[in-house]
Amino acid sequence: MKKLLGIFLILTMIIFLIGCSSEKNSKVELREDLTAKETTKILNEDNECKIYLISMDQGSNFWQQIDSGCKQAIKETGGINYKWIASANHKVDEQAECIDKAVADGADAILISAISVTDLNENLKRAVDAGTKIIYVDSAATFEDSIATLKTDSEAAGKIAAETMQKALSEKGIESGTIGIAASSPDAQNAVMRDKGFRQMFEGTNFTIAPTTYMYGNQQNIKKFVKSHPEYVAFFGSNEQTTGAIGEQIKELGSKQIIIGFDTSDLVLSMLNEGIIYATMQQNPQKMGHDGIEIAIQALNGTFENKNVIIDTGINVITKDKI
């Protein structure tokens, strides 16, 4: 009798434990796709989330500052497994592989600066279908199922760069001539919009804006462009790397064309201090990274419920006297 009672008690305990386990896991959706996750992951001290930053490359000071902002937010928050990966050669297919790799690794959120406006859309869709939150930083794709985009208003920044160029030309008494533009790639949304804003400000003037020359991940393309056009009165570099390439080539040639640039790497600031560059547009990449992480966490917690929000992180004009 005691033996039967003991068996009965054991069976009762097993049934009770199974019931508790079922109740505890009732909100977990089982799927064959191991990369799929619940759409909202509530974070707490015992529940670490995984967030990736995917930039266009890792060599630029601009991306390093975004990474720095991400790390600052993580330091403030804790509970985050953070990884920074990027295309090795500033190529779309390599960045697509980065997205797929992050999703396969179980990324809960991805902060990404898209190399292409359209060519990453399928990869981003697969990421969202797997439950990954997408936050754009600096440059967005046309895939709209994102949480937010933190970026400089590139068209407005292009206009400010043009106004600064016009001021510099006026100071030197230059009333006409051709201005060259250098950009990263025609597929980068921020490059397209800066180009657009810059050109608009010169419409109806005596200045000609030459067709845009693209870097395509190789600064030598920009240096050759500058060297082959000594007749141009000025150059506009619409990102850090093109600005650096223009400045280095102008310095090597010993010519005096006006340069308006973008971003504030040590190289750009040193050439600004030397007077090679007249001014550079300072973005706020650290804010992009910092606030991007905060928004990702809020989205995973279910407290950031907006979709495809555009957040302008601002622009400043930096001249030699402001260094």
C-alpha positions in Angstrom: 0.0 0.0 0.0 2.8 2.4 0.9 4.5 1.4 -2.4 1.4 2.3 -4.4 1.0 5.5 -2.5 4.6 6.5 -3.3 4.1 5.8 -7.0 0.9 7.8 -7.0 2.7 10.8 -5.3 5.5 10.7 -7.9 3.0 10.6 -10.8 1.1 13.5 -9.3 4.3 15.5 -9.0 5.3 14.8 -12.6 1.9 15.9 -13.9 2.2 19.1 -11.8 5.6 19.9 -13.1 4.6 19.3 -16.7 1.6 21.6 -16.2 3.8 24.4 -14.8 6.3 24.1 -17.6 3.5 24.2 -20.2 2.0 27.3 -18.6 5.4 29.0 -18.4 6.2 28.4 -22.0 2.7 29.0 -23.4 3.7 32.3 -25.1 6.7 30.8 -26.9 6.0 30.1 -30.6 7.9 27.1 -31.8 9.1 27.3 -35.4 11.2 25.2 -37.7 13.2 28.3 -38.6 15.8 28.6 -35.9 16.5 32.2 -36.7 12.9 33.2 -36.0 12.1 34.9 -32.7 9.2 36.3 -30.9 8.4 39.8 -32.3 8.8 41.4 -28.9 11.5 40.4 -26.5 11.2 41.8 -23.0 14.6 42.7 -21.6 15.6 42.3 -18.0 18.8 41.7 -16.0 18.7 38.0 -16.8 17.8 38.3 -20.5 20.6 39.6 -22.7 19.7 40.7 -26.2 21.9 40.7 -29.3 22.4 43.9 -31.4 24.5 44.2 -34.5 25.9 47.4 -36.1 26.4 46.9 -39.9 28.2 49.8 -41.5 29.4 50.4 -45.0 33.0 49.7 -43.9 35.1 49.9 -40.8 38.0 52.1 -42.0 36.3 55.5 -41.7 36.4 57.6 -38.6 32.7 58.3 -39.2 31.7 54.6 -38.6 34.1 54.4 -35.7 32.2 57.3 -34.1 28.9 55.5 -34.6 30.4 52.4 -33.0 31.6 54.6 -30.1 28.0 56.0 -29.6 26.7 52.4 -29.6 29.2 51.3 -27.0 28.3 54.3 -24.8 24.6 53.4 -24.9 25.5 49.8 -24.1 27.6 50.9 -21.1 24.7 52.9 -19.8 22.2 50.1 -20.3 23.9 46.8 -19.9 22.4 43.5 -20.9 23.4 43.7 -24.6 25.6 41.4 -26.7 26.9 43.9 -29.2 28.8 43.2 -32.5 30.1 45.5 -35.2 30.6 44.1 -38.7 30.9 45.6 -42.1 31.6 45.1 -45.8 35.4 44.7 -46.3 35.3 46.4 -49.7 32.3 48.7 -49.5 30.3 46.3 -51.7 26.5 45.6 -51.7 26.9 41.8 -51.8 29.3 41.8 -48.9 26.9 43.9 -46.8 24.0 41.6 -47.8 26.1 38.7 -46.4 26.6 40.7 -43.1 22.8 41.0 -42.7 22.3 37.3 -43.3 25.1 36.5 -40.9 23.6 38.7 -38.2 20.2 37.1 -38.6 21.6 33.6 -38.6 23.4 34.5 -35.3 20.1 35.4 -33.7 20.3 39.2 -33.9 17.4 40.8 -32.1 18.1 44.2 -33.7 20.3 45.5 -36.5 21.5 49.1 -36.9 22.6 49.4 -40.5 23.8 52.1 -42.9 22.7 50.8 -46.2 25.2 50.9 -49.1 22.4 50.5 -51.6 18.9 52.1 -51.6 17.3 49.0 -53.1 19.7 46.0 -53.4 19.5 45.0 -49.7 15.7 45.0 -49.5 15.3 41.2 -49.8 17.9 40.6 -47.1 16.3 43.2 -44.8 12.8 41.6 -45.4 14.1 38.2 -44.4 15.6 39.8 -41.3 12.3 41.3 -40.3 10.4 38.1 -41.1 12.8 36.4 -38.6 11.8 38.9 -35.9 14.8 41.2 -36.1 14.2 44.9 -35.6 15.8 47.2 -38.2 17.1 50.7 -37.4 18.8 52.7 -40.1 21.7 55.0 -39.2 23.1 57.6 -41.7 21.8 56.0 -44.9 18.5 54.1 -45.3 17.2 51.6 -47.9 13.8 51.8 -49.5 12.7 48.8 -47.4 10.2 50.6 -45.1 9.5 48.0 -42.4 12.0 49.6 -40.1 11.7 51.1 -36.6 13.5 54.3 -37.2 16.1 56.1 -39.3 18.6 58.3 -37.5 20.4 60.5 -40.0 21.5 63.9 -41.2 18.9 65.6 -43.3 21.2 65.1 -46.3 19.4 67.4 -48.8 19.4 70.2 -46.3 23.1 69.5 -45.5 23.9 69.7 -49.2 22.2 73.1 -49.4 24.2 74.3 -46.4 27.4 73.0 -48.0 26.5 74.9 -51.2 25.8 78.1 -49.2 29.2 77.7 -47.5 30.8 77.2 -50.9 29.2 80.4 -52.2 30.5 82.3 -49.3 34.0 81.0 -49.9 33.9 81.8 -53.6 32.6 85.3 -52.9 35.5 85.9 -50.4 38.0 85.0 -53.2 36.2 87.1 -55.8 35.3 84.1 -58.0 32.1 84.8 -59.9 31.9 81.9 -62.3 33.5 78.5 -63.1 33.0 74.8 -62.8 32.7 73.0 -59.5 33.4 69.3 -59.1 31.4 66.9 -56.8 32.8 63.7 -55.4 30.5 61.1 -53.7 30.8 57.6 -52.4 28.3 55.8 -54.7 25.2 56.5 -56.7 23.4 53.8 -54.7 23.9 55.6 -51.3 20.8 57.6 -50.4 22.7 60.2 -48.4 25.1 60.8 -51.3 22.2 61.3 -53.7 20.4 63.7 -51.5 23.5 65.8 -50.6 24.2 66.0 -54.3 20.6 67.2 -55.0 20.6 69.8 -52.3 24.0 71.2 -53.4 23.0 71.5 -57.0 19.8 73.2 -56.2 21.6 76.1 -54.6 23.6 76.8 -57.7 20.7 76.8 -60.1 20.5 80.2 -62.0 24.1 81.2 -61.1 27.1 81.6 -63.3 28.6 78.4 -61.9 28.5 75.0 -63.6 28.3 71.9 -61.5 30.1 69.0 -63.2 28.7 65.5 -63.3 29.3 63.7 -60.0 32.4 61.5 -59.8 32.0 58.4 -57.5 34.6 56.8 -55.3 33.2 53.2 -55.5 35.3 52.3 -52.5 38.6 53.5 -54.1 39.9 56.9 -53.2 42.3 56.8 -56.2 39.2 57.4 -58.4 38.7 60.8 -56.6 42.4 61.7 -56.7 42.5 61.1 -60.5 39.4 63.1 -61.0 40.9 66.1 -59.1 44.2 65.8 -60.9 42.5 65.8 -64.3 40.6 69.0 -63.7 43.0 71.8 -62.7 40.5 74.2 -64.3 37.8 73.7 -61.7 37.4 76.5 -59.2 36.2 74.3 -56.4 35.4 70.8 -55.2 32.7 69.4 -52.9 33.4 66.1 -51.1 30.1 64.7 -49.8 31.6 62.3 -47.3 34.7 61.8 -45.2 36.7 59.7 -47.6 36.0 61.8 -50.7 36.9 64.9 -48.7 40.1 63.4 -47.6 41.0 62.3 -51.1 40.3 65.7 -52.6 42.3 67.5 -49.9 45.3 65.1 -50.3 45.4 65.6 -54.0 45.1 69.4 -53.9 47.9 69.5 -51.3 50.1 67.3 -53.5 49.4 69.5 -56.5 49.9 72.7 -54.5 46.8 74.2 -56.1 44.4 76.5 -54.4 40.9 75.4 -55.3 38.2 75.8 -52.7 37.2 72.6 -50.9 34.0 72.1 -48.9 33.8 68.7 -47.3 31.9 66.4 -45.0 32.7 64.9 -41.6 35.5 65.5 -39.1 38.2 62.8 -39.2 41.6 63.7 -37.9 42.8 64.0 -41.6 40.0 66.3 -42.5 40.5 68.5 -39.5 44.3 68.7 -40.0 43.7 69.9 -43.6 41.1 72.3 -42.4 43.7 73.7 -39.9 46.3 74.0 -42.7 43.8 75.9 -44.8 43.6 73.3 -47.6 39.9 72.7 -46.8 37.7 75.8 -46.3 35.0 74.1 -44.3 33.5 70.7 -43.5 30.0 69.7 -42.6 30.0 68.0 -39.1 27.4 65.3 -38.6 26.6 63.7 -35.3 27.5 60.0 -35.8 27.9 59.3 -32.1 24.3 60.4 -31.5 23.2 58.1 -34.3 24.8 55.2 -32.7 23.8 56.0 -29.1 20.2 56.9 -29.8 19.9 54.0 -32.3 20.8 51.5 -29.5 18.4 53.1 -27.1 15.6 52.9 -29.7 16.4 49.3 -30.5 16.1 48.4 -26.8 12.8 50.3 -26.5 11.5 48.5 -29.5 12.5 45.1 -28.1 10.8 46.1 -24.8 7.7 47.1 -26.6 7.9 50.7 -25.5 8.8 52.2 -28.9 5.8 51.3 -31.1 6.3 53.7 -34.0 7.4 52.6 -37.4 9.7 54.1 -39.9 10.3 57.3 -37.9 12.8 59.8 -39.4 15.1 61.5 -36.8 17.3 64.3 -37.9 20.5 64.3 -35.9 21.7 67.7 -37.1 24.6 69.4 -38.9 27.3 72.0 -38.0 29.6 73.9 -40.3 33.2 73.6 -39.1 35.8 76.2 -40.2 39.3 76.7 -39.1 38.4 79.1 -36.4 36.0 76.6 -34.9 38.5 73.8 -34.4 
